[in-house]
Amino acid sequence: MQTPEPLGGTRPTSRDVARTAGVSQATVSLVLGDKWRGRVSERTAGSVREAARSLGYRPNLAARNLRLGRTRTALLVVPALTNEFFAHVYTGAAAAAAAHGFGVVLYPSPEGLGPARDPFASAQAALDGVLASSMATDALEAFRGTDLPLVMLDSDPAAPGAAAHVNLDVAEGMRRVTGHLLGLGHRRFLHLASAAPSWTFDVRAATLAHALSSAEVRTVRSPLNIADAWEAAGRALAAPGPRPTAVICDDDILAVGVCKAARRLGLRVPEDLSVTGFDDMALATAVEPELTTVRLPAEEFGRRGMEALLAVLAGEPPRPVSLPVELVPRGSSGPAPAS
């Protein structure tokens, strides 16, 4: 058996053992936790033990204690505590955890760009596993080198390093938005895209580009806050040339910034300019007119993520999950104005 270089730094992890033995991390946990009989063959168990010996693998004692039911705590990493969406994700995750005697600790990584600091260095936390929601691709390096299972929410299902993935069908959400606006006669669009480099926004952009391939589309990026969106939208809407008749936003926060910019320019929503958002949080109905947007089931998202983590901890094979979303038409979208 050829011994590879450890994936997580100088100390080998169960992920390294799994790769060397050609099995899943769940199988490694079963064998090294002596719970494999009747579930894993003798030959596979022997391969796992040999891989662990050859790598010099030592189990993470804090994680093992937790798997034995002593601490029963999961970490939820989110980009920001000020975004309502992540509050709902936490609510769903915490409810699912509580039903199984677990607790959830929130850990913010500013903007989701990271890298998130290693919680073991700062808090010496004893954890069972990690949930990470809507994070940038390279934001979780501090967690990938640990011996804890990582469940990714709203992330690339093809990306390595996660024990399970739970996603929202954001592509379908964007297809519904574009179909709604095309059906209203719009052909000139502005896409106010999030400046955060994450999979979920990449998917939205790619889907929009495909759906509007025969239309006129300009893309402008903005940080996820109202002030920056207001400024970016104001510049784009005041630019020379034909003005877009609809603005498609990656988030309700960006859409509110667009509505403010339109008002400053003397444009009526939706008579002169249709505006759509994404998320359907409280902000969507706090503005006038209320936002046409895509409703994301945030609490269920958190709940399903925690259930996936609990399944991984129980040694069950992970199943990819993609939750449906819903278009909610409201007053901010209407027929395209006559040219």
Steps between C-alpha positions, in 0.01 A plus 500: 500500500648832392492767769393843366590833647242600763229729363452709812859598590760317710244314707308237300121506524226244448457647152856392420428153635184479289686602183784255563263210569266596216195526725272774639565694819189339646660157450820618670294621797320167525820295488713712733205542736463119505143516369563337163386142560200414288540823303850477348685195370803355683717582200391865494548534876852362464578747222383790715709389799806453278452846346474656847819322613696595189402867535557515874143617544386597849126567549394845613409430864269798535305395193495138615370596843225698333407211275462295814241754614698710749482848346254472209577839345516611137647817353304705246725730294321787323621807308324754726281511810321812373335329201152374582537200271770348721292561811232277348761240399619493861143466630439194282836342582457559873151348502621183324801481732290543813275212395810277523648652814755713313584868525614738225768769536501787247833605354516795257755531219486863381334529158539125454831571330728384778711334569302427812728478802547158655253473791729250673774763524267769633249312714644148537147381418409134518267438208320218328497650154474814291222648286611778264243713318557703182876533539759592239701212355821566696340620823507170688860386486526514881226238524607271215815393683314386810354161578142631511236423235410808295154546347483776240182702444446700180829392345642315200385136534802390294752666732713256707546505874140489623328199652164615358340783303159664543398760242219725390389482137621854430529426127128427483434818697687708246325323213165595650604863546622534142194319363272731699666813361523372143130420521437863594674613181838606639800474266756740654637388835744604769633221722608644835719214614657433836871574514557205737687216321285201588344206317141608558550835326697339218207267436254790494716691252548201268129417504403861430746525211359185341136598550554850360738406219276667242447816707715801585666452840751712690655370823615723787638364828442636848579402859197368686383821664240761408736798478737338250211360298340845488820651366571222246144499370489878478810505279369222278153647456638846420754371246470612135296286263167320529405446864413148617133438566565237770765445767560147626675493838684215670350594838212704647755732662634593156146544367418756771809696397374498140159629606666787686716584197196492270312737726795740508504501118125564479419150372181325610503134608359306318358742239845611377719228650426152634717375786534145634682359801601162640439351851156635607597613846310767698666777299312392187165609645634797699546710185240652270427361253569160653769298325448227247753245620595135537401340830771281650393256776774613740382319814447172317842553342663517843297206625595278207863601538506394864320176416769429239772558759326273751470230232873524427580471871281190516701342219221522243587569135434866416240584238522826301204728569365782281203689645237658273451878493201717408450816295288757688370767257419831669466866411859572394466325164268594218472520122793649312445868420441592136827587327 
